[in-house]
Amino acid sequence: LNTIPAVALGSVEVLRDGASAQYGADAIAGVVNLRLREARSGGAVIASMGGYDTDFTTARGEHSAQDGNQVSLASWVGLPIGEDGFLT
């Protein structure tokens, strides 16, 4: 699931009960449907950054740890194709 960019998702549906009638016997514990974004127009640019900054005290004294710094930049745009088509 890490290979699917979050900006490409329009919605996420979680069916918790057995969905075997619609999805087959392998879906006895439930189903997760990832629906892709469908847009003929519009767009967005999303930037985020984060990290861990932890201060803690032990019997040996105070400690500080910084880890997991990350920066993410994502964008999407919706383009019409013909009368009914689109490219997102």
PyMOL Python script that loads the backbone (N, CA, C, O; Angstrom):
from pymol import cmd

cmd.read_pdbstr("""\
ATOM      1  N   LEU A   1       0.803  -1.204   0.000  1.00  0.00           N
ATOM      2  CA  LEU A   1       0.000   0.000   0.000  1.00  0.00           C
ATOM      3  C   LEU A   1       0.840   1.260   0.000  1.00  0.00           C
ATOM      4  O   LEU A   1       0.338   2.332  -0.337  1.00  0.00           O
ATOM      5  N   ASN A   2       2.101   1.158   0.368  1.00  0.00           N
ATOM      6  CA  ASN A   2       2.981   2.326   0.375  1.00  0.00           C
ATOM      7  C   ASN A   2       3.220   2.881  -1.020  1.00  0.00           C
ATOM      8  O   ASN A   2       3.589   4.047  -1.154  1.00  0.00           O
ATOM      9  N   THR A   3       3.022   2.084  -2.058  1.00  0.00           N
ATOM     10  CA  THR A   3       3.298   2.548  -3.412  1.00  0.00           C
ATOM     11  C   THR A   3       2.168   3.398  -3.983  1.00  0.00           C
ATOM     12  O   THR A   3       2.341   3.993  -5.047  1.00  0.00           O
ATOM     13  N   ILE A   4       1.026   3.475  -3.319  1.00  0.00           N
ATOM     14  CA  ILE A   4      -0.093   4.285  -3.785  1.00  0.00           C
ATOM     15  C   ILE A   4      -0.002   5.653  -3.120  1.00  0.00           C
ATOM     16  O   ILE A   4      -0.105   5.741  -1.897  1.00  0.00           O
ATOM     17  N   PRO A   5       0.188   6.726  -3.892  1.00  0.00           N
ATOM     18  CA  PRO A   5       0.273   8.063  -3.278  1.00  0.00           C
ATOM     19  C   PRO A   5      -1.068   8.458  -2.651  1.00  0.00           C
ATOM     20  O   PRO A   5      -2.124   8.207  -3.231  1.00  0.00           O
ATOM     21  N   ALA A   6      -1.024   9.063  -1.489  1.00  0.00           N
ATOM     22  CA  ALA A   6      -2.243   9.453  -0.789  1.00  0.00           C
ATOM     23  C   ALA A   6      -3.062  10.461  -1.589  1.00  0.00           C
ATOM     24  O   ALA A   6      -4.289  10.457  -1.487  1.00  0.00           O
ATOM     25  N   VAL A   7      -2.429  11.322  -2.380  1.00  0.00           N
ATOM     26  CA  VAL A   7      -3.173  12.314  -3.158  1.00  0.00           C
ATOM     27  C   VAL A   7      -3.929  11.666  -4.315  1.00  0.00           C
ATOM     28  O   VAL A   7      -4.818  12.300  -4.883  1.00  0.00           O
ATOM     29  N   ALA A   8      -3.610  10.435  -4.681  1.00  0.00           N
ATOM     30  CA  ALA A   8      -4.314   9.744  -5.760  1.00  0.00           C
ATOM     31  C   ALA A   8      -5.614   9.113  -5.279  1.00  0.00           C
ATOM     32  O   ALA A   8      -6.426   8.681  -6.097  1.00  0.00           O
ATOM     33  N   LEU A   9      -5.829   9.053  -3.956  1.00  0.00           N
ATOM     34  CA  LEU A   9      -7.019   8.418  -3.414  1.00  0.00           C
ATOM     35  C   LEU A   9      -8.169   9.404  -3.277  1.00  0.00           C
ATOM     36  O   LEU A   9      -8.010  10.503  -2.747  1.00  0.00           O
ATOM     37  N   GLY A  10      -9.327   8.985  -3.768  1.00  0.00           N
ATOM     38  CA  GLY A  10     -10.540   9.774  -3.594  1.00  0.00           C
ATOM     39  C   GLY A  10     -11.255   9.401  -2.314  1.00  0.00           C
ATOM     40  O   GLY A  10     -11.776  10.268  -1.613  1.00  0.00           O
ATOM     41  N   SER A  11     -11.283   8.090  -1.997  1.00  0.00           N
ATOM     42  CA  SER A  11     -11.907   7.612  -0.767  1.00  0.00           C
ATOM     43  C   SER A  11     -11.380   6.223  -0.438  1.00  0.00           C
ATOM     44  O   SER A  11     -10.834   5.524  -1.292  1.00  0.00           O
ATOM     45  N   VAL A  12     -11.557   5.843   0.816  1.00  0.00           N
ATOM     46  CA  VAL A  12     -11.195   4.509   1.291  1.00  0.00           C
ATOM     47  C   VAL A  12     -12.427   3.932   1.971  1.00  0.00           C
ATOM     48  O   VAL A  12     -12.976   4.535   2.893  1.00  0.00           O
ATOM     49  N   GLU A  13     -12.858   2.766   1.512  1.00  0.00           N
ATOM     50  CA  GLU A  13     -14.022   2.097   2.084  1.00  0.00           C
ATOM     51  C   GLU A  13     -13.553   0.861   2.830  1.00  0.00           C
ATOM     52  O   GLU A  13     -12.774   0.071   2.295  1.00  0.00           O
ATOM     53  N   VAL A  14     -14.021   0.683   4.069  1.00  0.00           N
ATOM     54  CA  VAL A  14     -13.668  -0.480   4.876  1.00  0.00           C
ATOM     55  C   VAL A  14     -14.948  -1.248   5.166  1.00  0.00           C
ATOM     56  O   VAL A  14     -15.853  -0.731   5.822  1.00  0.00           O
ATOM     57  N   LEU A  15     -15.026  -2.478   4.682  1.00  0.00           N
ATOM     58  CA  LEU A  15     -16.149  -3.366   4.971  1.00  0.00           C
ATOM     59  C   LEU A  15     -15.652  -4.359   6.013  1.00  0.00           C
ATOM     60  O   LEU A  15     -14.879  -5.260   5.689  1.00  0.00           O
ATOM     61  N   ARG A  16     -16.083  -4.207   7.250  1.00  0.00           N
ATOM     62  CA  ARG A  16     -15.542  -5.001   8.342  1.00  0.00           C
ATOM     63  C   ARG A  16     -16.106  -6.412   8.396  1.00  0.00           C
ATOM     64  O   ARG A  16     -15.387  -7.348   8.748  1.00  0.00           O
ATOM     65  N   ASP A  17     -17.346  -6.580   8.063  1.00  0.00           N
ATOM     66  CA  ASP A  17     -17.960  -7.901   8.141  1.00  0.00           C
ATOM     67  C   ASP A  17     -17.587  -8.722   6.922  1.00  0.00           C
ATOM     68  O   ASP A  17     -17.021  -8.206   5.959  1.00  0.00           O
ATOM     69  N   GLY A  18     -17.905  -9.978   6.975  1.00  0.00           N
ATOM     70  CA  GLY A  18     -17.630 -10.846   5.836  1.00  0.00           C
ATOM     71  C   GLY A  18     -18.341 -10.343   4.588  1.00  0.00           C
ATOM     72  O   GLY A  18     -19.556 -10.142   4.599  1.00  0.00           O
ATOM     73  N   ALA A  19     -17.604 -10.143   3.534  1.00  0.00           N
ATOM     74  CA  ALA A  19     -18.150  -9.625   2.283  1.00  0.00           C
ATOM     75  C   ALA A  19     -18.059 -10.693   1.201  1.00  0.00           C
ATOM     76  O   ALA A  19     -17.874 -10.379   0.025  1.00  0.00           O
ATOM     77  N   SER A  20     -18.190 -11.965   1.604  1.00  0.00           N
ATOM     78  CA  SER A  20     -17.956 -13.058   0.671  1.00  0.00           C
ATOM     79  C   SER A  20     -18.998 -13.119  -0.432  1.00  0.00           C
ATOM     80  O   SER A  20     -18.710 -13.628  -1.516  1.00  0.00           O
ATOM     81  N   ALA A  21     -20.192 -12.619  -0.190  1.00  0.00           N
ATOM     82  CA  ALA A  21     -21.221 -12.672  -1.234  1.00  0.00           C
ATOM     83  C   ALA A  21     -20.825 -11.827  -2.445  1.00  0.00           C
ATOM     84  O   ALA A  21     -21.127 -12.191  -3.582  1.00  0.00           O
ATOM     85  N   GLN A  22     -20.163 -10.725  -2.210  1.00  0.00           N
ATOM     86  CA  GLN A  22     -19.782  -9.834  -3.300  1.00  0.00           C
ATOM     87  C   GLN A  22     -18.347 -10.064  -3.776  1.00  0.00           C
ATOM     88  O   GLN A  22     -18.074  -9.927  -4.969  1.00  0.00           O
ATOM     89  N   TYR A  23     -17.425 -10.410  -2.876  1.00  0.00           N
ATOM     90  CA  TYR A  23     -15.998 -10.470  -3.206  1.00  0.00           C
ATOM     91  C   TYR A  23     -15.405 -11.873  -3.185  1.00  0.00           C
ATOM     92  O   TYR A  23     -14.224 -12.031  -3.494  1.00  0.00           O
ATOM     93  N   GLY A  24     -16.168 -12.879  -2.838  1.00  0.00           N
ATOM     94  CA  GLY A  24     -15.655 -14.243  -2.850  1.00  0.00           C
ATOM     95  C   GLY A  24     -15.270 -14.728  -1.465  1.00  0.00           C
ATOM     96  O   GLY A  24     -15.314 -13.977  -0.491  1.00  0.00           O
ATOM     97  N   ALA A  25     -14.893 -15.993  -1.395  1.00  0.00           N
ATOM     98  CA  ALA A  25     -14.620 -16.641  -0.111  1.00  0.00           C
ATOM     99  C   ALA A  25     -13.384 -16.081   0.581  1.00  0.00           C
ATOM    100  O   ALA A  25     -13.273 -16.210   1.800  1.00  0.00           O
ATOM    101  N   ASP A  26     -12.452 -15.465  -0.140  1.00  0.00           N
ATOM    102  CA  ASP A  26     -11.239 -14.913   0.477  1.00  0.00           C
ATOM    103  C   ASP A  26     -11.510 -13.652   1.288  1.00  0.00           C
ATOM    104  O   ASP A  26     -10.637 -13.195   2.027  1.00  0.00           O
ATOM    105  N   ALA A  27     -12.695 -13.091   1.162  1.00  0.00           N
ATOM    106  CA  ALA A  27     -13.019 -11.841   1.853  1.00  0.00           C
ATOM    107  C   ALA A  27     -13.816 -12.087   3.127  1.00  0.00           C
ATOM    108  O   ALA A  27     -14.649 -11.260   3.498  1.00  0.00           O
ATOM    109  N   ILE A  28     -13.581 -13.191   3.793  1.00  0.00           N
ATOM    110  CA  ILE A  28     -14.376 -13.547   4.972  1.00  0.00           C
ATOM    111  C   ILE A  28     -14.135 -12.612   6.147  1.00  0.00           C
ATOM    112  O   ILE A  28     -15.032 -12.417   6.967  1.00  0.00           O
ATOM    113  N   ALA A  29     -12.938 -12.026   6.250  1.00  0.00           N
ATOM    114  CA  ALA A  29     -12.629 -11.124   7.363  1.00  0.00           C
ATOM    115  C   ALA A  29     -12.939  -9.668   7.048  1.00  0.00           C
ATOM    116  O   ALA A  29     -12.906  -8.833   7.952  1.00  0.00           O
ATOM    117  N   GLY A  30     -13.236  -9.339   5.810  1.00  0.00           N
ATOM    118  CA  GLY A  30     -13.542  -7.972   5.429  1.00  0.00           C
ATOM    119  C   GLY A  30     -12.771  -7.556   4.193  1.00  0.00           C
ATOM    120  O   GLY A  30     -11.952  -8.313   3.673  1.00  0.00           O
ATOM    121  N   VAL A  31     -13.041  -6.346   3.727  1.00  0.00           N
ATOM    122  CA  VAL A  31     -12.459  -5.837   2.485  1.00  0.00           C
ATOM    123  C   VAL A  31     -12.105  -4.365   2.672  1.00  0.00           C
ATOM    124  O   VAL A  31     -12.826  -3.630   3.347  1.00  0.00           O
ATOM    125  N   VAL A  32     -10.993  -3.936   2.072  1.00  0.00           N
ATOM    126  CA  VAL A  32     -10.636  -2.521   2.017  1.00  0.00           C
ATOM    127  C   VAL A  32     -10.639  -2.125   0.543  1.00  0.00           C
ATOM    128  O   VAL A  32      -9.856  -2.655  -0.245  1.00  0.00           O
ATOM    129  N   ASN A  33     -11.511  -1.204   0.172  1.00  0.00           N
ATOM    130  CA  ASN A  33     -11.587  -0.688  -1.204  1.00  0.00           C
ATOM    131  C   ASN A  33     -10.877   0.655  -1.264  1.00  0.00           C
ATOM    132  O   ASN A  33     -11.229   1.581  -0.533  1.00  0.00           O
ATOM    133  N   LEU A  34      -9.889   0.760  -2.125  1.00  0.00           N
ATOM    134  CA  LEU A  34      -9.207   2.028  -2.361  1.00  0.00           C
ATOM    135  C   LEU A  34      -9.729   2.587  -3.672  1.00  0.00           C
ATOM    136  O   LEU A  34      -9.462   2.030  -4.737  1.00  0.00           O
ATOM    137  N   ARG A  35     -10.470   3.679  -3.602  1.00  0.00           N
ATOM    138  CA  ARG A  35     -11.045   4.295  -4.798  1.00  0.00           C
ATOM    139  C   ARG A  35     -10.172   5.475  -5.209  1.00  0.00           C
ATOM    140  O   ARG A  35      -9.891   6.364  -4.405  1.00  0.00           O
ATOM    141  N   LEU A  36      -9.750   5.471  -6.464  1.00  0.00           N
ATOM    142  CA  LEU A  36      -8.889   6.542  -6.956  1.00  0.00           C
ATOM    143  C   LEU A  36      -9.684   7.815  -7.204  1.00  0.00           C
ATOM    144  O   LEU A  36     -10.892   7.775  -7.440  1.00  0.00           O
ATOM    145  N   ARG A  37      -8.998   8.929  -7.149  1.00  0.00           N
ATOM    146  CA  ARG A  37      -9.610  10.241  -7.366  1.00  0.00           C
ATOM    147  C   ARG A  37     -10.089  10.343  -8.812  1.00  0.00           C
ATOM    148  O   ARG A  37      -9.371   9.970  -9.740  1.00  0.00           O
ATOM    149  N   GLU A  38     -11.302  10.848  -8.996  1.00  0.00           N
ATOM    150  CA  GLU A  38     -11.861  11.077 -10.328  1.00  0.00           C
ATOM    151  C   GLU A  38     -12.155  12.566 -10.457  1.00  0.00           C
ATOM    152  O   GLU A  38     -13.131  13.058  -9.891  1.00  0.00           O
ATOM    153  N   ALA A  39     -11.322  13.281 -11.193  1.00  0.00           N
ATOM    154  CA  ALA A  39     -11.486  14.733 -11.292  1.00  0.00           C
ATOM    155  C   ALA A  39     -11.289  15.185 -12.732  1.00  0.00           C
ATOM    156  O   ALA A  39     -10.280  14.855 -13.354  1.00  0.00           O
ATOM    157  N   ARG A  40     -12.243  15.933 -13.260  1.00  0.00           N
ATOM    158  CA  ARG A  40     -12.125  16.538 -14.586  1.00  0.00           C
ATOM    159  C   ARG A  40     -11.518  17.934 -14.500  1.00  0.00           C
ATOM    160  O   ARG A  40     -11.085  18.485 -15.513  1.00  0.00           O
ATOM    161  N   SER A  41     -11.484  18.506 -13.306  1.00  0.00           N
ATOM    162  CA  SER A  41     -10.921  19.848 -13.134  1.00  0.00           C
ATOM    163  C   SER A  41     -10.392  19.978 -11.712  1.00  0.00           C
ATOM    164  O   SER A  41     -10.649  19.134 -10.853  1.00  0.00           O
ATOM    165  N   GLY A  42      -9.659  21.040 -11.491  1.00  0.00           N
ATOM    166  CA  GLY A  42      -9.129  21.306 -10.161  1.00  0.00           C
ATOM    167  C   GLY A  42      -7.731  20.753  -9.979  1.00  0.00           C
ATOM    168  O   GLY A  42      -7.130  20.203 -10.902  1.00  0.00           O
ATOM    169  N   GLY A  43      -7.243  20.907  -8.796  1.00  0.00           N
ATOM    170  CA  GLY A  43      -5.916  20.420  -8.473  1.00  0.00           C
ATOM    171  C   GLY A  43      -5.508  20.880  -7.089  1.00  0.00           C
ATOM    172  O   GLY A  43      -6.191  21.688  -6.460  1.00  0.00           O
ATOM    173  N   ALA A  44      -4.390  20.357  -6.624  1.00  0.00           N
ATOM    174  CA  ALA A  44      -3.895  20.722  -5.296  1.00  0.00           C
ATOM    175  C   ALA A  44      -2.410  20.413  -5.209  1.00  0.00           C
ATOM    176  O   ALA A  44      -1.896  19.541  -5.909  1.00  0.00           O
ATOM    177  N   VAL A  45      -1.742  21.137  -4.345  1.00  0.00           N
ATOM    178  CA  VAL A  45      -0.351  20.876  -3.986  1.00  0.00           C
ATOM    179  C   VAL A  45      -0.320  20.740  -2.472  1.00  0.00           C
ATOM    180  O   VAL A  45      -0.830  21.598  -1.751  1.00  0.00           O
ATOM    181  N   ILE A  46       0.286  19.649  -1.996  1.00  0.00           N
ATOM    182  CA  ILE A  46       0.316  19.367  -0.568  1.00  0.00           C
ATOM    183  C   ILE A  46       1.762  19.203  -0.129  1.00  0.00           C
ATOM    184  O   ILE A  46       2.503  18.404  -0.701  1.00  0.00           O
ATOM    185  N   ALA A  47       2.160  19.955   0.881  1.00  0.00           N
ATOM    186  CA  ALA A  47       3.509  19.848   1.445  1.00  0.00           C
ATOM    187  C   ALA A  47       3.377  19.519   2.923  1.00  0.00           C
ATOM    188  O   ALA A  47       2.530  20.079   3.620  1.00  0.00           O
ATOM    189  N   SER A  48       4.210  18.616   3.393  1.00  0.00           N
ATOM    190  CA  SER A  48       4.197  18.283   4.821  1.00  0.00           C
ATOM    191  C   SER A  48       5.615  17.949   5.272  1.00  0.00           C
ATOM    192  O   SER A  48       6.466  17.539   4.483  1.00  0.00           O
ATOM    193  N   MET A  49       5.831  18.138   6.551  1.00  0.00           N
ATOM    194  CA  MET A  49       7.120  17.781   7.129  1.00  0.00           C
ATOM    195  C   MET A  49       6.888  17.338   8.565  1.00  0.00           C
ATOM    196  O   MET A  49       5.914  17.741   9.201  1.00  0.00           O
ATOM    197  N   GLY A  50       7.783  16.511   9.064  1.00  0.00           N
ATOM    198  CA  GLY A  50       7.609  16.031  10.420  1.00  0.00           C
ATOM    199  C   GLY A  50       8.851  15.332  10.918  1.00  0.00           C
ATOM    200  O   GLY A  50       9.826  15.152  10.189  1.00  0.00           O
ATOM    201  N   GLY A  51       8.795  14.945  12.163  1.00  0.00           N
ATOM    202  CA  GLY A  51       9.903  14.243  12.790  1.00  0.00           C
ATOM    203  C   GLY A  51       9.578  13.978  14.244  1.00  0.00           C
ATOM    204  O   GLY A  51       8.550  14.417  14.760  1.00  0.00           O
ATOM    205  N   TYR A  52      10.457  13.266  14.884  1.00  0.00           N
ATOM    206  CA  TYR A  52      10.302  12.942  16.296  1.00  0.00           C
ATOM    207  C   TYR A  52      11.335  13.725  17.101  1.00  0.00           C
ATOM    208  O   TYR A  52      12.522  13.729  16.778  1.00  0.00           O
ATOM    209  N   ASP A  53      10.869  14.374  18.136  1.00  0.00           N
ATOM    210  CA  ASP A  53      11.732  15.110  19.060  1.00  0.00           C
ATOM    211  C   ASP A  53      11.295  14.709  20.464  1.00  0.00           C
ATOM    212  O   ASP A  53      10.255  15.158  20.948  1.00  0.00           O
ATOM    213  N   THR A  54      12.084  13.870  21.110  1.00  0.00           N
ATOM    214  CA  THR A  54      11.690  13.278  22.383  1.00  0.00           C
ATOM    215  C   THR A  54      12.680  13.646  23.479  1.00  0.00           C
ATOM    216  O   THR A  54      13.893  13.533  23.303  1.00  0.00           O
ATOM    217  N   ASP A  55      12.150  14.083  24.598  1.00  0.00           N
ATOM    218  CA  ASP A  55      12.941  14.329  25.802  1.00  0.00           C
ATOM    219  C   ASP A  55      12.446  13.363  26.878  1.00  0.00           C
ATOM    220  O   ASP A  55      11.242  13.258  27.114  1.00  0.00           O
ATOM    221  N   PHE A  56      13.365  12.665  27.527  1.00  0.00           N
ATOM    222  CA  PHE A  56      12.962  11.731  28.568  1.00  0.00           C
ATOM    223  C   PHE A  56      14.021  11.678  29.656  1.00  0.00           C
ATOM    224  O   PHE A  56      15.187  12.006  29.440  1.00  0.00           O
ATOM    225  N   THR A  57      13.577  11.253  30.832  1.00  0.00           N
ATOM    226  CA  THR A  57      14.452  11.173  32.000  1.00  0.00           C
ATOM    227  C   THR A  57      14.514   9.728  32.461  1.00  0.00           C
ATOM    228  O   THR A  57      13.490   9.054  32.570  1.00  0.00           O
ATOM    229  N   THR A  58      15.723   9.260  32.730  1.00  0.00           N
ATOM    230  CA  THR A  58      15.928   7.920  33.274  1.00  0.00           C
ATOM    231  C   THR A  58      16.719   8.035  34.571  1.00  0.00           C
ATOM    232  O   THR A  58      17.026   9.136  35.028  1.00  0.00           O
ATOM    233  N   ALA A  59      17.041   6.903  35.150  1.00  0.00           N
ATOM    234  CA  ALA A  59      17.828   6.896  36.389  1.00  0.00           C
ATOM    235  C   ALA A  59      19.221   7.462  36.147  1.00  0.00           C
ATOM    236  O   ALA A  59      19.872   7.920  37.087  1.00  0.00           O
ATOM    237  N   ARG A  60      19.686   7.437  34.902  1.00  0.00           N
ATOM    238  CA  ARG A  60      21.027   7.942  34.578  1.00  0.00           C
ATOM    239  C   ARG A  60      21.025   9.402  34.135  1.00  0.00           C
ATOM    240  O   ARG A  60      22.082   9.944  33.810  1.00  0.00           O
ATOM    241  N   GLY A  61      19.862  10.047  34.117  1.00  0.00           N
ATOM    242  CA  GLY A  61      19.813  11.462  33.763  1.00  0.00           C
ATOM    243  C   GLY A  61      18.823  11.753  32.639  1.00  0.00           C
ATOM    244  O   GLY A  61      18.056  10.885  32.224  1.00  0.00           O
ATOM    245  N   GLU A  62      18.859  12.990  32.159  1.00  0.00           N
ATOM    246  CA  GLU A  62      17.958  13.426  31.101  1.00  0.00           C
ATOM    247  C   GLU A  62      18.572  13.146  29.738  1.00  0.00           C
ATOM    248  O   GLU A  62      19.782  13.272  29.551  1.00  0.00           O
ATOM    249  N   HIS A  63      17.724  12.765  28.789  1.00  0.00           N
ATOM    250  CA  HIS A  63      18.176  12.440  27.442  1.00  0.00           C
ATOM    251  C   HIS A  63      17.259  13.120  26.423  1.00  0.00           C
ATOM    252  O   HIS A  63      16.103  13.430  26.711  1.00  0.00           O
ATOM    253  N   SER A  64      17.798  13.338  25.243  1.00  0.00           N
ATOM    254  CA  SER A  64      17.039  13.916  24.148  1.00  0.00           C
ATOM    255  C   SER A  64      17.341  13.120  22.884  1.00  0.00           C
ATOM    256  O   SER A  64      18.494  12.778  22.620  1.00  0.00           O
ATOM    257  N   ALA A  65      16.311  12.829  22.109  1.00  0.00           N
ATOM    258  CA  ALA A  65      16.491  12.070  20.869  1.00  0.00           C
ATOM    259  C   ALA A  65      15.691  12.733  19.760  1.00  0.00           C
ATOM    260  O   ALA A  65      14.542  13.129  19.954  1.00  0.00           O
ATOM    261  N   GLN A  66      16.313  12.846  18.600  1.00  0.00           N
ATOM    262  CA  GLN A  66      15.650  13.385  17.414  1.00  0.00           C
ATOM    263  C   GLN A  66      15.853  12.381  16.287  1.00  0.00           C
ATOM    264  O   GLN A  66      16.974  11.941  16.032  1.00  0.00           O
ATOM    265  N   ASP A  67      14.752  12.018  15.605  1.00  0.00           N
ATOM    266  CA  ASP A  67      14.840  10.989  14.581  1.00  0.00           C
ATOM    267  C   ASP A  67      13.644  11.104  13.652  1.00  0.00           C
ATOM    268  O   ASP A  67      12.657  11.769  13.967  1.00  0.00           O
ATOM    269  N   GLY A  68      13.743  10.456  12.520  1.00  0.00           N
ATOM    270  CA  GLY A  68      12.613  10.316  11.616  1.00  0.00           C
ATOM    271  C   GLY A  68      12.227  11.577  10.876  1.00  0.00           C
ATOM    272  O   GLY A  68      11.064  11.716  10.496  1.00  0.00           O
ATOM    273  N   ASN A  69      13.148  12.504  10.653  1.00  0.00           N
ATOM    274  CA  ASN A  69      12.804  13.717   9.918  1.00  0.00           C
ATOM    275  C   ASN A  69      12.447  13.377   8.484  1.00  0.00           C
ATOM    276  O   ASN A  69      13.134  12.590   7.833  1.00  0.00           O
ATOM    277  N   GLN A  70      11.369  13.974   7.993  1.00  0.00           N
ATOM    278  CA  GLN A  70      10.950  13.735   6.616  1.00  0.00           C
ATOM    279  C   GLN A  70      10.258  14.961   6.046  1.00  0.00           C
ATOM    280  O   GLN A  70       9.656  15.748   6.776  1.00  0.00           O
ATOM    281  N   VAL A  71      10.349  15.111   4.734  1.00  0.00           N
ATOM    282  CA  VAL A  71       9.677  16.177   3.999  1.00  0.00           C
ATOM    283  C   VAL A  71       8.981  15.528   2.820  1.00  0.00           C
ATOM    284  O   VAL A  71       9.564  14.686   2.136  1.00  0.00           O
ATOM    285  N   SER A  72       7.736  15.913   2.579  1.00  0.00           N
ATOM    286  CA  SER A  72       6.954  15.309   1.496  1.00  0.00           C
ATOM    287  C   SER A  72       6.274  16.419   0.693  1.00  0.00           C
ATOM    288  O   SER A  72       5.733  17.364   1.269  1.00  0.00           O
ATOM    289  N   LEU A  73       6.303  16.305  -0.625  1.00  0.00           N
ATOM    290  CA  LEU A  73       5.644  17.239  -1.527  1.00  0.00           C
ATOM    291  C   LEU A  73       4.873  16.427  -2.546  1.00  0.00           C
ATOM    292  O   LEU A  73       5.448  15.563  -3.208  1.00  0.00           O
ATOM    293  N   ALA A  74       3.575  16.687  -2.686  1.00  0.00           N
ATOM    294  CA  ALA A  74       2.733  15.937  -3.616  1.00  0.00           C
ATOM    295  C   ALA A  74       1.769  16.896  -4.302  1.00  0.00           C
ATOM    296  O   ALA A  74       1.429  17.945  -3.756  1.00  0.00           O
ATOM    297  N   SER A  75       1.333  16.528  -5.501  1.00  0.00           N
ATOM    298  CA  SER A  75       0.368  17.360  -6.223  1.00  0.00           C
ATOM    299  C   SER A  75      -0.488  16.485  -7.128  1.00  0.00           C
ATOM    300  O   SER A  75      -0.119  15.356  -7.452  1.00  0.00           O
ATOM    301  N   TRP A  76      -1.639  17.022  -7.531  1.00  0.00           N
ATOM    302  CA  TRP A  76      -2.496  16.357  -8.496  1.00  0.00           C
ATOM    303  C   TRP A  76      -3.237  17.424  -9.300  1.00  0.00           C
ATOM    304  O   TRP A  76      -3.399  18.557  -8.847  1.00  0.00           O
ATOM    305  N   VAL A  77      -3.682  17.048 -10.489  1.00  0.00           N
ATOM    306  CA  VAL A  77      -4.452  17.944 -11.349  1.00  0.00           C
ATOM    307  C   VAL A  77      -5.441  17.107 -12.142  1.00  0.00           C
ATOM    308  O   VAL A  77      -5.115  15.998 -12.566  1.00  0.00           O
ATOM    309  N   GLY A  78      -6.636  17.621 -12.345  1.00  0.00           N
ATOM    310  CA  GLY A  78      -7.662  16.943 -13.125  1.00  0.00           C
ATOM    311  C   GLY A  78      -7.803  17.602 -14.493  1.00  0.00           C
ATOM    312  O   GLY A  78      -7.948  18.820 -14.590  1.00  0.00           O
ATOM    313  N   LEU A  79      -7.760  16.796 -15.544  1.00  0.00           N
ATOM    314  CA  LEU A  79      -7.859  17.298 -16.917  1.00  0.00           C
ATOM    315  C   LEU A  79      -8.985  16.596 -17.659  1.00  0.00           C
ATOM    316  O   LEU A  79      -9.073  15.369 -17.600  1.00  0.00           O
ATOM    317  N   PRO A  80      -9.859  17.336 -18.362  1.00  0.00           N
ATOM    318  CA  PRO A  80     -10.915  16.683 -19.131  1.00  0.00           C
ATOM    319  C   PRO A  80     -10.370  16.080 -20.430  1.00  0.00           C
ATOM    320  O   PRO A  80      -9.468  16.637 -21.056  1.00  0.00           O
ATOM    321  N   ILE A  81     -10.930  14.941 -20.821  1.00  0.00           N
ATOM    322  CA  ILE A  81     -10.622  14.309 -22.100  1.00  0.00           C
ATOM    323  C   ILE A  81     -11.955  14.018 -22.777  1.00  0.00           C
ATOM    324  O   ILE A  81     -12.715  13.169 -22.311  1.00  0.00           O
ATOM    325  N   GLY A  82     -12.237  14.700 -23.847  1.00  0.00           N
ATOM    326  CA  GLY A  82     -13.515  14.508 -24.527  1.00  0.00           C
ATOM    327  C   GLY A  82     -14.676  14.979 -23.664  1.00  0.00           C
ATOM    328  O   GLY A  82     -14.513  15.834 -22.794  1.00  0.00           O
ATOM    329  N   GLU A  83     -15.868  14.401 -23.920  1.00  0.00           N
ATOM    330  CA  GLU A  83     -17.055  14.807 -23.169  1.00  0.00           C
ATOM    331  C   GLU A  83     -17.184  14.094 -21.837  1.00  0.00           C
ATOM    332  O   GLU A  83     -17.639  14.697 -20.865  1.00  0.00           O
ATOM    333  N   ASP A  84     -16.797  12.832 -21.762  1.00  0.00           N
ATOM    334  CA  ASP A  84     -16.986  12.064 -20.550  1.00  0.00           C
ATOM    335  C   ASP A  84     -15.702  11.597 -19.890  1.00  0.00           C
ATOM    336  O   ASP A  84     -15.744  11.058 -18.784  1.00  0.00           O
ATOM    337  N   GLY A  85     -14.577  11.788 -20.529  1.00  0.00           N
ATOM    338  CA  GLY A  85     -13.321  11.268 -19.992  1.00  0.00           C
ATOM    339  C   GLY A  85     -12.576  12.260 -19.136  1.00  0.00           C
ATOM    340  O   GLY A  85     -12.889  13.450 -19.122  1.00  0.00           O
ATOM    341  N   PHE A  86     -11.591  11.765 -18.426  1.00  0.00           N
ATOM    342  CA  PHE A  86     -10.759  12.631 -17.596  1.00  0.00           C
ATOM    343  C   PHE A  86      -9.428  11.943 -17.369  1.00  0.00           C
ATOM    344  O   PHE A  86      -9.298  10.727 -17.514  1.00  0.00           O
ATOM    345  N   LEU A  87      -8.442  12.751 -17.008  1.00  0.00           N
ATOM    346  CA  LEU A  87      -7.124  12.271 -16.623  1.00  0.00           C
ATOM    347  C   LEU A  87      -6.756  12.975 -15.326  1.00  0.00           C
ATOM    348  O   LEU A  87      -6.729  14.204 -15.273  1.00  0.00           O
ATOM    349  N   THR A  88      -6.472  12.208 -14.282  1.00  0.00           N
ATOM    350  CA  THR A  88      -6.123  12.792 -12.986  1.00  0.00           C
ATOM    351  C   THR A  88      -4.694  12.417 -12.665  1.00  0.00           C
ATOM    352  O   THR A  88      -4.176  12.798 -11.615  1.00  0.00           O
TER     353      THR A  88
END
""", "prot")
cmd.dss("prot")
cmd.show_as("cartoon", "prot")
cmd.util.cbc("prot")
cmd.orient("prot")
